[in-house]
Each structure stands twice: as C-alpha cells, then as structure tokens.
C-alpha cells in the first residue's frame, strides 16, 4: 500500500498560496463540476485521464464529457483505461498501461484527483504525484464503499448521506478522510439526479481541500465505524416484486434510475419504470399485488399495502411514454 506518512507531508510542505499541479481522472458528467472548479481555481490543471479519448470534440457520449471538455481547454488528455499492471499481461494491455504511466509521470503532478472514474490504481500510479491522490466519493465513509453509494443509500431508505474527500490507497475507498459533509436527499429525485446535485454541492469543498492541502493531509483522520459496501445494482435485483410494500418499491425505482432502471414484465415484455409515485389523495384499493387498474387516466398497480401510480414507463422496443399511453396500447392488443 502506498500512503504518505505525516512525516512525508510535513517535510514537503508548500505555501498556501502556491499553485498545485493537478492531474484529474473522471469520466461521466458527475465529474464535471469538480473539474470546472479546479480549472477556475489558483491551481494548474496539467492533465486529465480518460478511459477513452474520442476523436470527435463534438462527441455527445456521456462517458466522454470530461475528455471533450479538457481537449476544448487544450489540456492534455491521457487515455488510461487501466491504471495498474494488467493481470492478463497481454502485450497490448501492458503497453497501454505503461504508456499511460509514463505520460502521467511526465506531467510531474503534485496531486492526483479522482471523481467517478471506476478504475483501481496500482502502486506505481499511486506513487507518481508528490502528495499522492485524493478521491471525492458520494457517501459518508466508511458507509457505502463501492461503485453505487447513492443508489444503495436510497434503496436502504436513508433520508441523507453525504460526500467524503479522502486519500486514495490500494484498498477500495479505505483511505484517511480530509473532508466530509452531510447531504439530505429529496424524495422527488432519482439517484442520477441526486448524484448530479451532490457533485455540484461538493465541488467547491474539493477546491478548499486543495487550497489547504498541507494542513488537510496532516489532519486527515482514519475511517471509523462499521464498513458497508455499495456494489453496482444488478439486473436481477432491479426487477420489481409487487408483493413488497409500496415504500420499498418506490425506493427501488428512484435508486435504479437512470441506470439500470427498475422493471417488471407484462406479456413477456420488459417494462422499465422511469417514474412512479404514491397517489396524492387517500386512495383506498383492494388491488392484489401486481394487479393493474386505470382511473382518471392514471394507471395504478397493487402492492403489499398501498397502490403505486406508474407515471412514466419505457416499454421494451418502444420510446418512453406515460403510464396512461402504455395502458391504452396494452388494452388495444387485447
């Protein structure tokens, strides 16, 4: 494990007014707010890592937004799909890793910053920046270590979570904490919308950490408390079980959107549920779990307790549509 000791930090201090040379690793739009905050800060953004570098600067692929933005700023972009020696040791994979490693080294970074990258770093890469790497993670560590912290928090019924800025080490999401803040969820937003709000909220705090990096590293505290994990949501666990209560079903729908999406089957066709809610009025129903009914151009489905209104659906092989439009199409086929 590569980690800086307190002695390392105190013997390599820099002035609070100094500009850090930063290499940044991010992929999706979740990483954009922090990237933009760093770009407008006193620090020097010397390079950006991307899993794939598009040839077209007008690419609309959401997985390329970071590299496209960096290229538009004329900041070097390094294609780095792997950041530790590949276990397969194929010549092409090893060559890609070594090329990325040498390019990162040539930037002479003071600090590496990772936001929503999804790639584990090996010892060689961890040791390149003078002050190591820090990671912005969307949970209050050590809760929800892993790839889907917001999704898992919503599924578990939490009203709030937060973000943590911590020192990167070899073990997943385990490093000492430099900063953390609590964030309250909205019951009207899905996990994708919540993550984007959290990304905007946390970005200025990340720059504050960079502005006072020496003192933050010295004051970093080990993670304490019970560790919980947040693996990606699987296809199977996103299938809706209408025999569960409505609250649990609605949490699954919020957590699984926009990806991979909660779903059910009707006539052997998969129906993704993009949006659903509990009836606004006191809806008394004797609907059996999974039973459908249409009232006042609204479609409801029975659960273990209260019915759920299907607001927006994405039927297999079709465009997104309202629950009522889907119901009308369903009735015409019978």
C-alpha positions, 0 to 999 in steps of 0.5 A: 500500500502506498500512503504518505506518512505525516512525516512525508507531508510535513517535510514537503510542505508548500505555501498556501498560496502556491499553485498545485499541479493537478492531474484529474481522472473522471469520466461521466458528467458527475465529474464535471463540476469538480473539474470546472472548479479546479480549472477556475481555481489558483491551481494548474490543471496539467492533465486529465485521464480518460478511459477513452479519448474520442476523436470527435470534440463534438462527441455527445457520449456521456462517458466522454464529457470530461475528455471533450471538455479538457481537449476544448481547454487544450489540456492534455488528455491521457487515455488510461483505461487501466491504471495498474499492471494488467493481470492478463499481461497481454502485450497490448494491455501492458503497453497501454498501461505503461504508456499511460504511466509514463505520460502521467509521470511526465506531467510531474503532478503534485496531486492526483484527483479522482471523481467517478472514474471506476478504475483501481490504481496500482502502486506505481500510479499511486506513487507518481504525484508528490502528495499522492491522490485524493478521491471525492466519493458520494457517501459518508465513509466508511458507509457505502464503499463501492461503485453505487453509494447513492443508489444503495443509500436510497434503496436502504431508505436513508433520508441523507448521506453525504460526500467524503474527500479522502486519500486514495490507497490500494484498498477500495475507498479505505483511505484517511478522510480530509473532508466530509459533509452531510447531504439530505436527499429529496424524495422527488429525485432519482439517484442520477439526479441526486448524484448530479446535485451532490457533485455540484454541492461538493465541488467547491469543498474539493477546491478548499481541500486543495487550497489547504492541502498541507494542513488537510493531509496532516489532519486527515483522520482514519475511517471509523465505524462499521464498513458497508459496501455499495456494489453496482445494482444488478439486473436481477435485483432491479426487477420489481416484486409487487408483493413488497410494500409500496415504500420499498418499491418506490425506493427501488425505482428512484435508486435504479434510475437512470441506470439500470432502471427498475422493471417488471414484465407484462406479456413477456415484455420488459417494462422499465419504470422511469417514474412512479409515485404514491397517489396524492389523495387517500386512495383506498384499493383492494388491488392484489399485488401486481394487479393493474387498474386505470382511473382518471387516466392514471394507471395504478398497480397493487402492492403489499399495502398501498397502490403505486401510480406508474407515471412514466414507463419505457416499454421494451422496443418502444420510446418512453411514454406515460403510464396512461399511453402504455395502458391504452396500447396494452388494452388495444392488443387485447 
